[in-house]
C-alpha cells in the first residue's frame, strides 16, 4: 500500500525581519562541495587508514568502494530527496512525510547535536598541534607522553576547543550562500591539493612502496566477515549519513539540480579523499616502522602519537607535519560546519528563531556540552558512564546506536511505507533516475539488513566482544 503524501506548509522561514524564502545553494558545485566537505572529515583521515591496514589493505578498499556505490548511494539519495521534497530540516521533513516517523527526524537532529561538541574537542586538539608545528615546536610532539600530557590539562584544551567552535560559528552565522557554500568552495579545493601533495611526498619516502602495494593489492586471503562489517561501517560514518546533514543540505538544493549526479560526485569526493588519506599515512607509517601494519593504530593514537613520530623521522618533518595538521584542520572544519548547520536549521525551523540567534545559542551549547568530553581525558578521567569516558560515551551513543537506528527507519519509511515512489519521483524532477532499480532493491531489502549488521557489530565492538 502506498500512503498518500501532501505537503501543506509554505516554503518559508520566519526570521527577525518577517518571512523569508528558504535559502538555497547558489550553484550545484557549491552544494556538492559543501556536502562533500561534510563527508570528508576525521573519519577519512584517522579511521580509514587504520581499518584498511588492519583488514587487508587493497581488499578492504575494494569492499569499501562497493558499499559506497551501493548502500551509501541509496541512503544518501533518500536523505537528500527527503530534504529537497519537504524543504525543511530533519524534524519537519520526516513529520511532513509521515507523522508516525517524526521520531526519525528527532534522532537525526540529536545525533548532530551530540556529535558537534565532542568533535569540537578533537578539532581543538588539531588546532593545538598545527599551532605547535607552525611555531617550530613540532618535533616535541613526537615525545611519548606529549599528547596524554596535553589532553590532561584542565584549561588549555577547552580554549582551543572554543577557538574551533568560533571558527565554525563564523562560517555558519553568515548563512548558506555566504557562509557554508563560500567556505566549502575555498576549503575543499585547498584540501584536495594538499592531500595530493602529501600523498606524493609520503609515497616517495624510502621503504614506502611496500605500504603502497599493501594498500592497493586486494589479497583474497585477507577476506573475513569482520572486514566486510568494518568497511560497511566506515562507509556509513564517512558519508555523514543519518546525522540530519544530508536532509538539511537537500532542503537547500534547487529542484533543477540533478540529484543523482550530485550523489555520485559526493561519493567520488569522499572516496577520493579516503584513498588519498591511505596514501598519505599507510606508506609513511610502513616506511617508519619497517613494514609493520600494527603501527597504524586507530583514532587519536594514530594522528597525535604515531604520525608525529613519523614526521620526526622524515626530512622536512616540521614542514610536512604543519601541512598535515592544516589539512586535517580543514577537513575537521568542513564537517563541523555541516554539523552545526544541521542543528541550527533544525532549531530555527522548529522555534522560528532568527538565524543569528540560533547560531549563537548552538555555539554556546556546543562549548558547554563539550567541556565534559575535554575534561574526561584528564581531570574527570575517573568518571565513567557504563564504562566509557565522556567523549567515548557520546561517540558510542551517536555512532553505534542512534545513527543505525535512524538509518534503519529511514529505509522502512522510504522503502515500505512510501513504497519508494515519492523519492523516485523527486529524483526524476531534474533528470532520469539511471540507478532507480539499484536504489529500490537497496533501500527496501539490502540496506535494512546491512544496517542491522552495523548496529549489532558496533554494540559488540563497544562491549569488547569483537575488536576492529
N, C-alpha and C positions, 0 to 999 in steps of 0.2 A: 504494500500500500504506500502511495506517495502522499505525504502530508502537504496540504495547501500552504503556501507561503506568501505573505504580503508584507511589505514594509509600509507602515502607516505614519512614519515620522517624516519631518523635513530635514534636509541635509544642512543642519545649522550647528553652530557652536555659540553659546551665549557667553559673551565676554564683557569686559568692563565698558566697552563702547556700544553695547547693544548686541545685535545678532549679525554674525559674520559668516560668510560662506566658508565651509571647511577647507583647510589648507590642502594643497596638492603639491607633489614634486613638480618642478618646472620642466623636467625632461626625463626621458626614460633612463638615460645614462646616470642621471643623478639618483634616481630610485635604485638602480642596480648597484651602484657603488655604495649607497647607504645600507642597503640590505646585505651586500657582500661584506661591508665593514662590520656589520653586526655579527655575521657568521665567523669572520676572521678574528679570533681573539686568543686568549691564553691557551684555550683547549687545543688549538692547532699547533702551538709552539712548545708547550711543555708536556702535553699528554700524548699527542700523535707520535712523535719520535720514539717515546718510551714504549708505547704499545707496539709500534712497528718493529722495534728492535727485539722485543720480547716474543712476539708471535710470528716470527719467520720472515721479517723484512718484506721482500717482494710479494710473498703470498698474502700477507696482511694487507698490503697496499692494493692488490687486485680485489680482494674481498671488500675492502672499504669502498673502492670506486664503484663496484657493482651495487652496493647498498645506497650510495649517493644517487646513482642514476635511476634507482627503482623506488625503494622505500622513502628516501629523502625527497625525491621528486613528487611523490604522491601526497605526502603530508604537507610539504611546503605549498604546493599548488592549492590544496584545500584551504590552508590558513590564509593565503593571500586572497583567494577568491571570496572567502567569508568576509574579510575586511573590506574588499572593494565593493561587494554586494551591499553590505549594511552601511558602509561609510561611517562606521562607529568603532571605537576602541573595544577590546575583547568582551567586557561585561555586557555592553549594549548590543554588540554584534551577535553573540550567542543567544541572548534573550530575544532578539528580533527573529532569529531563525526558528527557535522553539523555546518557549519559556521554561520548559522542563529541563533544558540544558544550560540555563543561566549559570549554574554552578561551574561549568567548564570555563567560562569567561572569568569567573572569580578566581579559580585555580590558576589560570594563566597569568592574571594580573598579580596574584600573590607570589607566584614564582619570581617574576621580575622584581617585585618589591623586596623580596628576601635575598635575592642574589646580589642586587646592586650594592648593599652595604659591605658584605664581606669581599666582593670583587674589588671594591674601592680600597679596602685594606691592602690587598695584594698589589693593586695599582700604585699605592703609596710606596710599597717596597721597591717597585720597579723605578719610580722616580728617584728614590734614595740612591739606588745603585747607579743609575745614569748620572746623577749629580756627583757621586764619588769618582766615577770614571773620567768625567769631563774636567774635573778639578785636579786630576793627576794622582788620585789615590786608589785607582782601580786594582792595583796588584795586592793591596791589603785585603781585598775581598776574598782572595784565594786562601786566606787563613782558615784553618779547620773550624774555629769557633766564631768566626766573624758574623755569620748570619744568625746563629742562635743567640749570640750576644746582643745583636741589634734588635731583633723582634721581642726580646725580653725587656727592653726599656719601656717604661710606662708612658712617656710623653712623646718622644720624637716620632715613633711610627704613626701616632694619631695626627701629628702635624702634617706629615707627608700624605696621609690619607685625606686630610682636609684639602690639601693642595690639589690632589687628584680630583676630588669631588668639585672643587671650584672650577677647574679646567673643563670638566664635563658640563657643569651648570652654565658656564659662559657660552657654550655652543647651543645647548638646548633652549635657553631662555630667548635666543634670537629667532626661534621658530623653525618651521620645516624647511623652507626655501633658503633663508639667510643663515640658518644655523646648521641643522643636521645635513642638508644636502650640500651646502658650500664646504663644510668641513670635510665631508666624505670625498668630495672632488679634489681636495688638496691632499688629505692624508693617505688615501688609498693608492694613488699613483706613486707617491714617495715610498710607501710601504713596499710596493711591488718592486720598485727599482732597488731598494736596499736589500730586499730578500734575494734578488738575483745576484747582486754584488757579493753579499756574504756567503751565498751558496758556492759561487765560483771560487772565492778565496778559501773556503773550507775544503773543497774538493782538491785544491792544489797543494794542500799540506802533505808532507811525506807520510806515506802509510795510509792515506785517506781512501785510496781506491778500493781497499778491502771493504770499507764501510759502504762505499757506493755500490759495489757488487752485492753485498748482503741486502741493501735496501731495495734493489731493483730485481734481483733474481727470485722468481716465485718457486721456491723449492717445496714440492708437494709433501715431502717428508715432514715438513713442519705443520701440516694441517691438523687442526684439532677443533672440537666443538667450542672450546673456550675462545679460540682465536676468532671464530665467527661471531660469538656474542660480544667480544671486545670491539671488533670492527663495527658491528651494528650500533653499539652504544656510543662509540666515538663519532660515527656519522650523525647520530641523533643529537648529541650535545653540540657538535661543531657547527651545525646548520641553524642553531638558535630556534629549534622547534619547540612548541608547547610552552613558550615563555611570554606569549602575547605580543611579541615583537613583530612577527610577520603579519598577524592580523592588523595591528596598528599601522604598519607601513602599507599594507594593502588598502587601508581606508584612505590613504593619501594618493593612491595610484589612479591615474586617469583611465576612464573607460576605453580610451582609444589605444592604450598601450598593450602590446602583445604580451599577455600574462605568461603563456607557456614559454616563450622565448626568454622572458625575464628570469624565470625559474632556472632555465638551462644556464644562463650567464652567471647567475649567483652560484650555482653548483660548480661551474668551472673556476670561478674566482676562489671559492672556499677550498676546493680540492687542490688547486694550483698552489695556494699558499701553504697548505699542509704538506704537499710534496716538497716545496722549497724549504720548509722548516726541517724536513727529513734530511735534505741535502746539506743544510746549514749545520745540523747538530750531529747526526749519526757519523759521517766521515770524520769530523773533528774529534769526537769522543773516541772513535776507533783508533785514530792516529795517536791520541794522547795515551790510551790505555793499552796499546799494543794488540788491538783486536778483541777486547773483552766487552761483549754487549751488555753485561750485567752492570757496567758503569753508567748505563743510561737509566738512572732511577727516575721515579715519577714526581711530577709536581715541583714544589719549591726546592726539593733536593737537587733536581736537575738544573734548574735555572740559577739558583742562588748559591749553590755549593759546588757542583761539578763543573759547570761551564766557566766560572771564574778561574778555576784551576787550569782548564783547557786554554783560556786566553793567556794566562801567565806563561804557559809553555810555548806560545806562538811568537813569531816575530810580529811586531806592531800590535802586541796584545792589548795595550791600553786603548789604542785607536779602534781596534776591532771590537773590544768589549763595550766601549762607548757607543759605537754604531749599532751593536746588537741590542743594547738596552733601550736605545732610542727607537729602534724598530718595534721592540716589544711594547714600549710605551704607546706608540701609535696604534698598535693592534688592540691593546687594552682600552684605549680611549674610544676607538670606533665602536667597540662592544658596549662600553659603559654608556656612551651616548644613546645607543639604541635601547638599552635597558631603562635609562631614565626617561626617554621619550615615551616608551610604552606605559610607564607608571604615570607620567604627567598627563598623557592623553586620557587615561582612564579616570583620574581624579577630576580633570577639567570637564569631561563628558558627564560624569556622574553627579558632581556637585555644582556644575555650572560656574566654575571658577574662571577668572581671567588667567591667561597662561602664565603671566609673570608671578602671580600669587601661587599657582600650583607648583611652579618650578622651585621657588624659594622654599616652600614648605617641604617638598620632597627632598631637596638638597639637605636641609637641616636634619630631617629624619634619617637620611642616609648616613650622615656623620654620626649621629647619636646611636643608631642601631648597630653601626659598625664598630663602635668602641669595644663592646664585649669580645668581638672576634679578634680585635687587636690585642687587648689585654689578656685574652685567653692564651696567648702564646708565651706570656711571662708572668705578670703579677697575679693573674687569675688562672694560671695553668693547672692549679689543683681543683678547679671547679669543672665538673663534667655533667653532661646531660645524656643519660643512657650510655655512658662510656665514652662520649665524644666531647672534645673541647668545643667552644662556641662556634668557631669557624667550620670545623668538620661537621658539626650538628646541622648548621644551616645548609651546608653543601649536601649532606645526606638527605635532608627533608625535601629540598628542591629537586636535585638531580636524580635521586633514587626513588622517590615516592611521587611527588606532585607532578613532575613532567611526564612520566609514563602514564599516570592515571589520566591526566588531561588529554594527552595524545590519543589514548585508547578510546575515550568517549567522543573525541572529535571524529574518529573513524566510524564509530557507531552512529553518530548523528548524520554524517555525510553519506555513509555507505548503506545504512539500513533504515534510517528514519526518513531522510530526504531522497533516498534511492539514487543518489549521485546526480540526478537531473539538474538540480539547482546549480551545482558547482560547474558541471559541464556546460550548461547554458551561459554561465557567467564568463567562462574562459572563451567561449565561442563568440562573445560580443566583439572581440577585437581581431580574431584570427581563427583559422581552422585548428581544431584540437588534434594534433597529429598523434599524440600518445594517449588518446582517450581510452582505448581498451586496456592499456597497461595501468592507467590511473584507476579504472574501475576495479580491475582484479586486485590491485594492491590495496586500495582503500577499504574494500569490502571484506577481503578474505586474508590476504597475507600480512598486511600491516598490523592488524589487531593481534595476530598470533606472535609476530615478531616483538611487538611492544610488551606483551605479557612476558616473553622471554627476557627482555631487557629489565623489566621490573623485578622478576624473580632473581636474576643473576646479580642485579645491583644490590638487592637486600642481602643476598648470600655473601657477596663481597664485603659489604659493610659489617656483617656479623662475623667475618673471618672464616667462613666455611670454604670459600674459594678465594684465590688471590689473582689479581691482574697486575 
